[in-house]
Amino acid sequence: MVEDREINQLVGLIKNSGYSVVLTGAGMSTESGLLDFRSPAGIWKDQDPRLLASQEALENNYGEFRDFYLCRIEALKKTAPHEGHRVLSRWEKEGFLQAVLTQNVDGFHQEAGSREVMELHGNLRNIICADCNCQSDFKLFEQGLTCPRCAGSLRPGVVLFGEGLPSNQWERALAHLERAEILIIIGTSLEVAPVNQIPLFFRDKGPQVLINKNPTALNNLFDLFIQGSCGEVLSRADEILKKDF
């Protein structure tokens, strides 16, 4: 059970901040029932990501590439945002939160109602052409068809191994971080570059909080570490925040 003392500290930081930014990782998604990547039961448990989720796979092993992502998209249909996602959405509407940066590709933040969301690794539901980059329809991807415009291969709009982050999302994220007075990082082990550099970028700018089930190698950068599930911690913080208003 998470101590209210720690959550009261979090609520105090949020109340005293004029510009709060959240960064979320896989821990937010796993509490909705999606598999993560690196745990013993995760997506990569028996698979080499370079064979399924890379530019090389897209170009040279398209059938398995497509099957892998179809399975991931189907998994989204069986899951939904949890209370933690909804808390962040409410905080944005109430003025306590200004932006969500996320490594997740499930779109749950938007589904829960968050509006200012930077998807640093893209979105599984967004189908694009690998050649001309135009938007396409999921049904065409599902049926194994090509781009109606240029006959290129269709793919989800996610960051593959070997690709850089979408520059527009990264630049928007940095702009929010420049203005932020507090950074709250939720549900990530901070192992994936360049997103794992964000705590270093924010260092000395304001308080940093980490909410995660396990400590990370970068724990020394944080002013407050709350060990627990994302949904539980955020829900309790929301309860305490409401008592003051």
N, C-alpha and C positions, 0 to 999 in steps of 0.2 A: 504494500500500500504506500502510495506516494505521500510524503508529509505535507500538510497544509502550510507549514512554515516556508517550504521552498516555493510552493505555488503562490503564496502571499507575496513573496519577493518578486516573482514574475509579474503578478498583477500590479504591484507598485511601480515596476519599471515601465509597464505598458501605459499606466495612467500618467506617468511623468514624461512620456515621450510625445513629441509633436509629429513624429514621422517614423512609423514602425514598419519594418520589412521582415517577411518570413521567407525562409528557404526550406523546401520540403524534399524528402528523398523517399526511397522505397518503403520505409517503415510506415508511411501514410497509406500506401497502396496495399501492403500485405494485410493490414487490419480490415481491408475491404474484401479479403479473400484471394487476392492475386498473389502469384508466386514472386519472390524476389529473384535476384540473380546469383548471389554468392553464398547463400546459406547451404547447408548439407542437403536440403530438400528443394533448392532453388532451380531456376530454369536451366542453369548451366551444369547441373549435377552430372548428367551423363552425356553432355554435348559440348562440342568445341564451338564457341561463339564465332570464331573466324570462318567456320564452315557454313554458318547459317545467317549471321547478322552483320555481314561485311559487304563492302563494295565488290570484293572478289566473288562472293556468293551471288550477288545480284547479277554480275556479268557472266559468270561461268557455271552457276549451279542454280538457275532461276527457279526450277521446279520445287526443290527443297526449300529454297528461300521463301517462296510464296506460301508453301504449305505451313512453314513455321509461323509466319506472320498471320495467316488465316486462323491458326489455332489460338494465337494470342488475342486476336480481335474477337473471336468467338467467346473467349474467356471473359472479356469485358461485358458481354451481354448477360452474364450470370452474376455479375457483381454490381455494386453501387457505392456511391460516396457514403462514408460513415459520419458520425456526429462530429468528429474532429474537423472534417471538411466543412460541415455546416457552421461550426463555431467561427472558423476563419472568415467565412462569407458574412456572417452577422457582424463580426468586428469591423469588416470593411464598410458595411452599410452604416454602422454606428460611429465611424470615424476613428476607431482605435487602431486600424491597420490600413496602410496605404498601398501595399503591393505584396504579391506572392510570386516568388521565383521557385520554379520546380524542376527537378530532374525527371519527374514522372511523365509518362506518355499516355496516360489513360484518360485525361480530360475530366477527371473527377472534380477538380476545383471549380471549373466552369459549370459543371453539372450541378454542383451544390449551390451555385449562385455567385461565386467570386467573379469579378469583372477585370481587375487589373492583374492579369496572370501572365508571366513570362515563361514560356515552355522552352527551357534551355536544351532539351533533348528531342524536341518535336512532339508530334501527336500521332498515335496509331490510327486514329479515325480519319486522318487527312490523307487521301490518296492522291499521288502526283505522278507525273511522267518522269522517268529517270533521264530522259533525253532533253525534252523541251521544258520540263519543270512546270507545266501547266496543271491546274487542278483537274481531277477526274472523279469518277463515280466508283464507290465501293463495289457495286455489282459487276462492273467490268473487271476489276481486280479479282473478285471472287470467281468469275467465270473463266479466268485465264486469258482474257482478251487484251489487246494492246491499246495504246493511246489513239483515240479517234483522230487526233490532229496530225501526229507524225509517225504513228505505228511503233513508238518506243515502248519499252517495258514499263509497266505500272508498278508502283511500290508505295508503302506507307511513308508518310512524311516524318520519319524519325531519323535521328543521327545514327548512322551505321559505324561500325569499327572502320577506321581509316578516313572518316570525314570530320570536318570541323563543326563547331556549333553554329547554328543559324545566327548570322551577324546582327540582324535587326533585334532579335531577342536578347542577345548578349549585351548589346549597346544599351537597350532599354533597362536591362537589369543593372548595369553599372551606373546609369543615370539615377536610378532609385537609390542605390547604395551611397551615392555621393550625398544625397539629401537625408539619408536615414540617421536617426538618433539612437535606434536600437535595432539589433539584428537577432532574430529568433530562428534557430536552425532545428528542424524537426524531422526525426526518422531517417537519418542518414549516417553511414559510417565514415563519410568524407574520404573515400578512397579513389574517386574518379576525378581525373583532371579534365578541364581546368576548373570545374566547379569547386573542387576541394581547396582552391586558392582564395575563395571568397572570404573566409574568416581572416586570412592574412591580409587581404586587401582592406578589410574593415577595421583591422587592429588599430587601436588608439583613437578611433572615431567616436566610439560610444560603447555601451554595454553589449555583450554578446551572451546569448543564452543557448544552451543545447538541451533538447528534449529527445531522449533516445533510450531504447531498452538496454543498450550496452555502452560503456565508455568507448571513446575513440582515441586514436593516437594523437589527436590535436586538442585533447581536453584542457590542456594548460592555457589555451587561448581564451577560454570562456570564463566569464564572471560568475555564471551560474550554470550548473549541470543538474538536470532533473531526470533521474532514471525511472522510466516507466513507459507505459503505452501511450502513443500519441493521443488517441481518442480520450482516454481516461484523464490525462493531464489537462488537455484543452477544455474538456467538459467541466472539470472542477474549477479551472481558472475562470471560465465563463460564469459559473455560479457565484464565485466570490466577487467578480467584477460587477455583476448585476446588483449585489447587495448594497453597493456604494452609490447606486444611481436610481 
